[in-house]
């Protein structure tokens, strides 16, 4: 599976040719216990090999969470080394959990890239408008003329231009785990978001963080 390094680290580090950027939540589920994480210590993880993307996404998420009254920290503070995007075995997972426990972390909010989809987009430019000339009534009681009395419609159309361009959608999945709960009850929330033609890493990261935190607290 392509990593967020290959997709976001390159395309989101610069302004793309597309002027429109949007982050949309397409699916969201959360357990009733999700609200309890506000009283616990949270670690934010962007699972990527790209340190620029990892740092930007984690910093913005932590900033948004803490502004809302949460207690969170970036994973690069606790794990300065790169976080592997490969599947971990049971021993590796256990080792990470032990380190988190020693660091006082109860909750993990982790974001991974699930898919990247390309599509073509056709944009049509040009203006068509209508001017309806209905009766004009003057103070002296005169109308605007016979034709205007019955109403006429004047239609004008500017030249129409059609442009076809290539777009990309990035599907991200954010999961929330409460490691202080029993194994079978640790999953608290799963949020799926779509990044449609992201402009810059900074703009997209901030927008993404706001959307995720909003889903957690509403």
Secondary structure, DSSP 8 states (H G I E B T S, - for coil): ---HHHHHHHHTTS--S----EEEEEEEEE-GGGGGGGGSEEEEEE--S-HHHHHHHHHHHHHHHHHTT-EEEEHHHH--S----S---HHHHHHHHHHHHHTT--EEEEEEEEEEEEEEEEEEE--EEEEEE-----TTS--S-HHHHH-EEEEEE---EEEEEEEEEEEEEEEEEETTS-GGG-EEEEEEEEEES---HHHHHHHHHHHHHHHHH-
